[in-house]
Amino acid sequence: MIDLKNLTIEKAHEMMQKKKLTSVELVSACLKNIQEKNKELNIFLEIFDDALEQAKKADEIIKSGKGTKLTGIPIAIKDNMLITGRKTSSASKMLENYTASYDAFVIKKLKEVGAVLIGRTNMDEFAMGSSTENSVYGPVKNPIDPTRVPGGSSGGSAAAVAADMALGALGSDTGSSIRQPASLCGVVGMKPTYGVVSRFGITAMASSLDQVGPIAKTSKDAKIIFDCISGKDEMDSTSVNFLDFKVSPNKKAIGVPRDFLKEGVDPEVLKNFEESLEKLKKIGYAVKDIKMPSLEYSLPVYYIIMPAEVSTNLARLDGMRYGLRKDGIDMFDTFKKSRSAGFGPETRRRMILGAYVLSHGYYDAYYNKAWKLRHVIEKEFASVFKDVDFVVIPTAPTPAFKFGDKKSPLDMYLCDIFTTPANIAGLPAISVPSGFSIKGLPFGFQFNGPIFSDEAVFEIGKKFEEIRDMV
């Protein structure tokens, strides 16, 4: 009997190397778990019919001595990443029948090392949401408490790892979408430095903010996935090889922007955050209060730049060139009917907002100002990182909330308040589980590092996990 709950990628690799476990056995155990739980939790949209075939091939690679740490490991894939011959719907009606004709860069990298792609996970439609309630296929439920959301938009990927349906997963993070669901589901989620992981073959939401990253049970496991999927890609003009710019902070100092934590944060979240800081002090880190006055504007900056890029990226999905088509009496009517039927309420809301801030007379008033402020936030982080190694804040202002608790879009947008700064500034950031509420709901502790300090971010995540359970 395989103990999936306590099995990590690292342990599974060691067991397969010592012939104590095969990939077929591991994948079969995950598939059994999916069969038992998925109907209730709605995590997977599709289980790949060749998962066991992939596992058999992986076992052959391991026998030949050419296996890597990811060979034979079952990985869940968010439904906005292209896999040749597979549907990639972005949990939308608009792309429900779209079949990919090529592999995304990250998928190609996973295939090259013999990882087992076990299936595609549910998500917020076109990655727009903080709860995975916006999928056309219905909401994902949190494995820890099915009456609560798993976070979003990579809620399916985070829930797959938390429910032991896969040992790791890929998500995409535009403003919170890896780290926030990782926090709410009690797993590790990491957003790399912008450009370190290629966006080629990912359904674009907001191109200057999107980044693919790993979700796993531990920081070590997340780094194993990251090491595989990172690297320069000629098909992505923003792609870089982070090893060429690698940054290794060594000040043993952590900055806390306390003015940023003053409103709307659950008291239990703040208590856990302060306890976590005390544990970091015990292993030699100096904790310094820092001033970052522009940080509070990250959320409004995000909700101007992101919708603007959404409106342009999704303009091609019009019933004419791509996506669902609903015939009308003329071209404009076809366009209107196709987009009305193909996009859900939240996607339409953001597209309309984006078109508004880009329109004549409002571009300078909103979009241009947001970009100027974005650069101010970037410079503020750069200045702070001269004195500290990491800036730490809670991942989410509350634990997982119940379905329907957020009554307005603004309430939902506030869920992203602590995660958007990293996307605005292009920083690497990791969310690590840091404890539980009285109701048994997980908290996440977030480390933000300087640009290209991705390895250091993983390292501090590992150290924090080692001291997390200290009294």
C-alpha positions as CSV (number, residue, x, y, z in Angstrom):
1,M,0.0,0.0,0.0
2,I,1.5,3.3,-1.1
3,D,1.3,6.1,1.5
4,L,0.5,8.9,-1.0
5,K,-0.2,11.4,1.8
6,N,3.4,11.4,3.0
7,L,5.0,10.6,-0.3
8,T,7.0,13.4,-2.0
9,I,8.7,13.6,-5.4
10,E,12.0,13.3,-3.7
11,K,11.0,10.1,-1.7
12,A,9.3,8.6,-4.7
13,H,12.4,9.1,-6.9
14,E,14.6,7.4,-4.2
15,M,12.2,4.5,-4.0
16,M,12.1,4.0,-7.7
17,Q,15.9,4.1,-7.9
18,K,16.1,1.4,-5.2
19,K,13.4,-0.6,-7.0
20,K,11.0,-0.4,-4.1
21,L,8.4,1.4,-6.2
22,T,7.5,1.6,-9.9
23,S,6.0,4.4,-11.8
24,V,3.1,2.1,-12.8
25,E,2.4,1.4,-9.2
26,L,2.6,5.1,-8.2
27,V,0.4,6.3,-11.1
28,S,-2.1,3.5,-10.5
29,A,-2.4,4.7,-6.8
30,C,-3.0,8.3,-8.0
31,L,-5.6,7.2,-10.5
32,K,-7.4,5.2,-7.9
33,N,-7.5,8.3,-5.7
34,I,-8.8,10.4,-8.5
35,Q,-11.5,7.8,-9.2
36,E,-12.6,7.9,-5.6
37,K,-12.5,11.7,-5.0
38,N,-12.8,13.6,-8.3
39,K,-16.6,13.3,-8.6
40,E,-17.0,15.3,-5.4
41,L,-14.1,17.7,-5.7
42,N,-14.2,18.4,-9.5
43,I,-10.5,18.8,-9.7
44,F,-9.7,17.1,-13.0
45,L,-11.4,17.9,-16.3
46,E,-9.7,15.0,-18.0
47,I,-7.6,12.0,-17.0
48,F,-5.2,11.2,-19.8
49,D,-5.9,7.7,-21.3
50,D,-2.2,7.0,-21.8
51,A,-1.1,7.8,-18.2
52,L,-0.2,4.1,-17.5
53,E,1.5,3.9,-20.9
54,Q,3.6,6.9,-20.0
55,A,4.4,5.2,-16.6
56,K,5.5,2.0,-18.3
57,K,7.9,4.0,-20.6
58,A,9.2,5.8,-17.5
59,D,10.0,2.6,-15.8
60,E,12.0,1.5,-18.8
61,I,14.0,4.8,-18.7
62,I,14.6,4.2,-14.9
63,K,15.8,0.7,-15.6
64,S,18.2,2.0,-18.2
65,G,19.8,4.3,-15.6
66,K,18.8,7.4,-17.5
67,G,16.1,8.6,-15.2
68,T,15.9,12.0,-13.6
69,K,14.2,13.1,-10.4
70,L,11.0,13.6,-12.3
71,T,11.0,10.4,-14.4
72,G,7.9,8.5,-13.6
73,I,6.4,11.2,-11.4
74,P,2.7,12.0,-11.9
75,I,2.2,15.7,-12.6
76,A,-1.1,17.5,-13.0
77,I,-1.4,20.2,-15.7
78,K,-3.5,23.3,-15.5
79,D,-6.0,23.5,-18.4
80,N,-4.4,26.5,-20.1
81,M,-1.2,24.7,-21.2
82,L,-1.0,23.2,-24.6
83,I,-0.4,19.4,-25.0
84,T,-0.2,18.0,-28.5
85,G,-3.4,16.2,-29.4
86,R,-5.2,17.2,-26.1
87,K,-7.9,19.6,-25.4
88,T,-6.9,22.9,-23.8
89,S,-10.1,24.8,-22.9
90,S,-8.9,27.2,-20.2
91,A,-12.1,26.0,-18.5
92,S,-14.2,28.1,-21.0
93,K,-17.0,27.6,-23.4
94,M,-15.1,29.6,-26.0
95,L,-12.3,27.0,-26.3
96,E,-14.2,23.9,-25.1
97,N,-13.3,22.0,-28.3
98,Y,-9.9,23.4,-29.0
99,T,-7.2,20.7,-29.5
100,A,-3.6,21.7,-29.3
101,S,-1.4,21.1,-32.3
102,Y,1.9,21.5,-30.4
103,D,3.4,21.3,-26.9
104,A,3.9,24.3,-24.6
105,F,7.6,24.8,-23.7
106,V,7.0,23.5,-20.1
107,I,5.2,20.4,-21.4
108,K,8.0,19.6,-23.8
109,K,10.5,19.9,-20.9
110,L,8.4,17.5,-18.7
111,K,8.1,15.0,-21.5
112,E,11.8,15.1,-22.2
113,V,12.6,13.8,-18.6
114,G,9.8,11.2,-18.6
115,A,7.4,12.8,-16.2
116,V,3.9,11.3,-16.3
117,L,1.3,13.9,-17.4
118,I,-1.7,12.5,-15.5
119,G,-4.5,14.9,-16.6
120,R,-5.6,18.5,-17.0
121,T,-7.0,20.4,-14.0
122,N,-10.0,22.7,-13.6
123,M,-9.4,26.4,-13.2
124,D,-11.1,29.8,-13.3
125,E,-12.1,30.6,-16.8
126,F,-9.1,32.0,-18.7
127,A,-7.4,32.2,-15.3
128,M,-9.6,35.0,-14.1
129,G,-10.6,34.5,-10.5
130,S,-9.3,33.9,-7.0
131,S,-11.5,30.9,-6.0
132,T,-11.9,28.6,-9.1
133,E,-15.6,29.3,-8.9
134,N,-15.6,30.8,-12.4
135,S,-15.0,27.6,-14.4
136,V,-17.7,26.7,-17.0
137,Y,-17.3,23.1,-15.7
138,G,-18.3,24.1,-12.2
139,P,-16.2,25.0,-9.1
140,V,-13.4,23.0,-7.6
141,K,-13.8,22.1,-4.0
142,N,-11.1,22.4,-1.4
143,P,-9.9,18.8,-0.3
144,I,-9.4,20.0,3.3
145,D,-13.0,21.3,3.5
146,P,-15.3,20.7,0.5
147,T,-17.6,23.5,1.6
148,R,-14.8,26.0,0.9
149,V,-12.9,27.2,-2.2
150,P,-9.4,26.0,-3.1
151,G,-8.4,29.5,-4.3
152,G,-7.7,30.4,-7.8
153,S,-7.1,30.5,-10.6
154,S,-4.9,27.3,-10.3
155,G,-7.3,25.9,-7.8
156,G,-7.5,22.5,-9.6
157,S,-3.7,22.1,-9.7
158,A,-3.3,23.0,-6.0
159,A,-6.2,20.8,-5.0
160,A,-4.8,17.9,-7.0
161,V,-1.6,17.9,-4.9
162,A,-3.4,18.5,-1.7
163,A,-5.8,15.6,-2.4
164,D,-2.9,13.2,-3.3
165,M,-4.0,12.9,-6.9
166,A,-0.6,13.9,-8.2
167,L,2.8,14.5,-6.6
168,G,3.2,17.8,-8.3
169,A,1.4,20.2,-10.6
170,L,1.9,23.2,-12.9
171,G,0.0,26.4,-12.5
172,S,0.1,29.9,-13.9
173,D,0.3,33.0,-11.8
174,T,-0.8,36.4,-13.1
175,G,-1.6,38.1,-9.8
176,S,-1.9,35.3,-7.2
177,S,-2.9,32.2,-9.1
178,I,-0.2,29.8,-7.9
179,R,0.5,31.1,-4.4
180,Q,-3.0,31.9,-3.2
181,P,-4.5,28.4,-4.0
182,A,-1.3,26.8,-2.6
183,S,-1.9,28.7,0.7
184,L,-5.6,27.8,0.9
185,C,-4.9,24.2,0.1
186,G,-1.9,23.8,2.4
187,V,0.8,23.1,-0.2
188,V,3.8,24.9,-1.7
189,G,3.4,27.2,-4.7
190,M,6.1,29.3,-6.4
191,K,6.0,32.1,-8.9
192,P,9.4,32.5,-10.7
193,T,11.0,35.7,-11.8
194,Y,9.3,36.9,-14.9
195,G,10.9,35.4,-17.9
196,V,12.6,32.5,-16.2
197,V,10.0,30.0,-17.3
198,S,8.8,30.3,-20.9
199,R,5.1,31.4,-21.6
200,F,5.2,29.7,-25.0
201,G,2.1,27.5,-25.4
202,I,0.2,29.0,-22.5
203,T,-3.2,30.6,-23.1
204,A,-2.3,34.3,-22.5
205,M,-4.2,36.3,-19.9
206,A,-2.0,39.3,-19.2
207,S,1.3,38.9,-21.0
208,S,3.5,41.2,-18.9
209,L,2.3,39.5,-15.7
210,D,1.7,35.8,-16.5
211,Q,4.3,33.3,-15.3
212,V,4.2,29.5,-15.1
213,G,5.4,27.8,-11.9
214,P,5.4,24.6,-9.7
215,I,3.0,23.4,-7.0
216,A,4.1,20.6,-4.7
217,K,4.1,19.3,-1.2
218,T,7.5,20.7,-0.3
219,S,9.9,23.4,-1.4
220,K,12.4,20.7,-2.4
221,D,9.8,19.1,-4.7
222,A,8.8,22.5,-6.1
223,K,12.4,23.2,-7.0
224,I,12.7,19.8,-8.7
225,I,9.9,20.8,-11.0
226,F,11.2,24.3,-11.5
227,D,14.7,23.0,-12.5
228,C,13.0,21.0,-15.2
229,I,10.7,23.7,-16.7
230,S,13.0,26.8,-16.4
231,G,15.4,27.9,-19.1
232,K,15.9,30.0,-22.2
233,D,13.3,29.5,-25.0
234,E,13.8,31.0,-28.4
235,M,10.0,31.0,-29.0
236,D,9.4,33.4,-26.1
237,S,11.0,36.9,-26.6
238,T,10.8,37.5,-22.8
239,S,12.5,34.3,-21.9
240,V,15.9,34.4,-20.1
241,N,18.3,31.9,-18.6
242,F,18.2,33.0,-14.9
243,L,21.6,31.3,-14.2
244,D,23.2,34.0,-16.3
245,F,21.8,36.6,-13.8
246,K,21.6,34.5,-10.6
247,V,21.3,36.4,-7.4
248,S,22.2,34.9,-4.0
249,P,21.2,37.2,-1.1
250,N,23.5,36.8,2.0
251,K,22.4,39.5,4.5
252,K,20.4,37.2,6.7
253,A,17.8,39.9,7.0
254,I,14.0,39.8,6.4
255,G,11.9,42.9,5.7
256,V,8.3,43.3,6.9
257,P,6.2,46.1,5.4
258,R,3.9,46.3,8.5
259,D,2.0,49.3,7.2
260,F,0.8,47.0,4.4
261,L,-0.8,44.6,7.0
262,K,-3.1,47.1,8.7
263,E,-6.6,46.4,7.3
264,G,-8.7,43.5,6.2
265,V,-6.5,40.8,7.5
266,D,-7.9,37.9,9.5
267,P,-6.6,38.1,13.1
268,E,-5.6,34.4,13.0
269,V,-3.6,35.1,9.8
270,L,-1.7,37.9,11.6
271,K,-1.1,35.8,14.7
272,N,0.4,33.0,12.6
273,F,2.5,35.5,10.6
274,E,4.0,36.9,13.8
275,E,4.7,33.4,15.1
276,S,6.4,32.5,11.9
277,L,8.6,35.6,12.1
278,E,9.7,34.6,15.6
279,K,10.8,31.2,14.3
280,L,12.9,32.8,11.6
281,K,14.6,34.9,14.3
282,K,15.6,31.7,16.1
283,I,17.6,30.5,13.1
284,G,19.6,33.8,12.8
285,Y,17.5,36.0,10.6
286,A,17.1,39.6,11.6
287,V,13.6,40.8,11.1
288,K,13.4,44.5,10.1
289,D,10.3,46.7,9.7
290,I,10.5,48.4,6.3
291,K,8.6,51.3,4.7
292,M,7.2,50.6,1.2
293,P,4.5,53.4,0.8
294,S,3.8,52.4,-2.8
295,L,3.0,48.8,-2.0
296,E,-0.7,49.5,-1.2
297,Y,-1.2,50.6,-4.8
298,S,-0.1,47.3,-6.2
299,L,-3.7,46.0,-6.3
300,P,-5.2,49.0,-8.2
301,V,-2.3,49.0,-10.6
302,Y,-2.8,45.3,-11.2
303,Y,-6.5,45.7,-11.8
304,I,-5.8,48.3,-14.5
305,I,-2.9,46.7,-16.3
306,M,-4.3,43.2,-16.2
307,P,-7.8,43.9,-17.7
308,A,-6.2,46.0,-20.4
309,E,-4.0,43.1,-21.5
310,V,-6.9,40.7,-21.1
311,S,-9.0,42.8,-23.5
312,T,-6.3,42.7,-26.2
313,N,-5.2,39.1,-25.7
314,L,-8.8,37.8,-25.9
315,A,-9.8,40.0,-28.8
316,R,-8.8,37.2,-31.2
317,L,-11.5,34.9,-29.8
318,D,-14.3,36.4,-31.7
319,G,-16.2,33.6,-33.5
320,M,-14.5,34.5,-36.7
321,R,-10.8,33.6,-36.3
322,Y,-10.8,31.4,-33.2
323,G,-13.1,29.9,-30.7
324,L,-16.8,29.2,-30.4
325,R,-19.0,30.5,-33.2
326,K,-22.6,31.5,-33.0
327,D,-24.0,32.6,-36.4
328,G,-25.9,35.9,-36.5
329,I,-27.6,38.0,-39.2
330,D,-24.4,39.8,-40.0
331,M,-20.7,40.0,-39.0
332,F,-21.3,42.2,-36.0
333,D,-24.2,40.0,-34.7
334,T,-22.1,36.9,-35.1
335,F,-19.3,38.6,-33.2
336,K,-21.7,39.7,-30.4
337,K,-23.4,36.3,-30.1
338,S,-20.2,34.3,-30.2
339,R,-18.5,36.3,-27.4
340,S,-21.6,36.5,-25.3
341,A,-22.0,32.7,-25.4
342,G,-18.3,32.0,-25.2
343,F,-17.2,34.1,-22.2
344,G,-18.5,34.0,-18.6
345,P,-19.4,37.0,-16.4
346,E,-16.0,37.5,-14.8
347,T,-14.1,37.3,-18.2
348,R,-16.6,39.7,-19.8
349,R,-16.2,42.1,-16.8
350,R,-12.5,42.3,-17.1
351,M,-12.5,42.6,-20.9
352,I,-14.9,45.6,-20.7
353,L,-12.9,47.2,-17.9
354,G,-9.7,46.7,-20.0
355,A,-11.3,48.2,-23.1
356,Y,-12.4,51.2,-21.0
357,V,-9.0,52.0,-19.6
358,L,-7.4,51.7,-23.0
359,S,-10.0,53.9,-24.8
360,H,-9.4,57.4,-26.1
361,G,-9.6,59.9,-23.3
362,Y,-8.9,57.4,-20.5
363,Y,-5.6,55.8,-21.6
364,D,-3.6,58.6,-19.9
365,A,-5.9,58.9,-16.9
366,Y,-5.7,55.2,-16.0
367,Y,-3.4,52.9,-18.0
368,N,-0.5,55.2,-18.5
369,K,-0.5,56.2,-14.8
370,A,-0.7,52.6,-13.7
371,W,2.4,51.8,-15.7
372,K,4.3,54.8,-14.2
373,L,3.3,53.6,-10.7
374,R,4.4,50.0,-11.7
375,H,7.9,51.3,-12.2
376,V,7.8,53.1,-8.8
377,I,6.9,49.8,-7.1
378,E,9.7,48.1,-9.0
379,K,12.2,50.7,-7.8
380,E,10.9,50.6,-4.3
381,F,11.5,46.8,-4.1
382,A,15.0,47.2,-5.6
383,S,15.8,49.8,-2.9
384,V,14.6,47.6,-0.1
385,F,16.6,44.6,-1.3
386,K,19.8,46.6,-0.7
387,D,19.2,46.1,3.0
388,V,17.2,42.8,3.3
389,D,17.3,39.4,1.5
390,F,13.5,38.9,1.4
391,V,10.3,40.8,1.9
392,V,7.7,38.7,3.7
393,I,4.0,39.0,4.0
394,P,1.1,36.5,4.4
395,T,0.1,34.9,1.2
396,A,-3.7,35.5,1.6
397,P,-5.6,37.8,4.0
398,T,-7.9,35.0,5.1
399,P,-7.9,31.2,5.2
400,A,-10.1,29.4,2.6
401,F,-13.6,30.9,2.5
402,K,-16.9,29.3,1.8
403,F,-18.5,29.3,-1.6
404,G,-20.5,32.4,-2.2
405,D,-18.9,34.3,0.8
406,K,-17.5,37.0,-1.5
407,K,-20.6,38.9,-2.5
408,S,-19.0,41.4,-4.9
409,P,-16.2,41.4,-7.4
410,L,-14.3,43.9,-5.2
411,D,-14.4,41.5,-2.2
412,M,-12.9,38.8,-4.4
413,Y,-10.2,41.1,-5.9
414,L,-9.0,41.9,-2.3
415,C,-8.0,38.3,-2.0
416,D,-5.0,39.2,-4.2
417,I,-3.8,42.1,-2.1
418,F,-0.6,40.3,-0.8
419,T,0.3,38.5,-4.0
420,T,0.0,41.1,-6.8
421,P,3.2,43.0,-5.8
422,A,5.5,40.2,-7.0
423,N,3.8,40.1,-10.4
424,I,3.9,43.9,-10.7
425,A,7.6,43.9,-10.0
426,G,8.4,40.6,-11.8
427,L,9.9,39.0,-8.6
428,P,10.2,35.4,-7.5
429,A,7.9,34.5,-4.6
430,I,7.0,31.4,-2.8
431,S,4.1,30.4,-0.5
432,V,4.9,27.9,2.1
433,P,2.4,26.3,4.5
434,S,2.8,27.9,8.0
435,G,0.2,26.4,10.2
436,F,-3.6,26.1,10.7
437,S,-6.5,28.1,12.0
438,I,-8.7,26.9,14.8
439,K,-11.0,25.3,12.2
440,G,-8.0,23.4,10.7
441,L,-7.7,25.6,7.6
442,P,-4.1,26.2,6.3
443,F,-2.2,29.5,6.3
444,G,0.6,30.4,3.8
445,F,3.7,32.4,4.6
446,Q,5.1,34.3,1.5
447,F,8.7,35.1,0.7
448,N,9.4,37.7,-2.0
449,G,13.0,37.8,-3.3
450,P,15.0,40.1,-5.6
451,I,14.8,39.4,-9.4
452,F,16.7,36.2,-10.3
453,S,17.0,35.1,-6.7
454,D,14.8,32.1,-7.5
455,E,17.2,29.5,-6.0
456,A,17.5,31.5,-2.8
457,V,13.7,31.7,-2.6
458,F,13.5,27.9,-2.7
459,E,16.3,27.7,-0.1
460,I,14.5,29.9,2.4
461,G,11.3,27.9,1.8
462,K,13.2,24.7,2.7
463,K,14.6,26.4,5.9
464,F,11.2,27.6,6.9
465,E,9.7,24.1,6.5
466,E,12.4,22.7,8.8
467,I,11.6,25.2,11.6
468,R,7.9,25.5,11.0
469,D,6.8,23.1,13.6
470,M,9.0,24.5,16.3
471,V,7.1,25.4,19.5
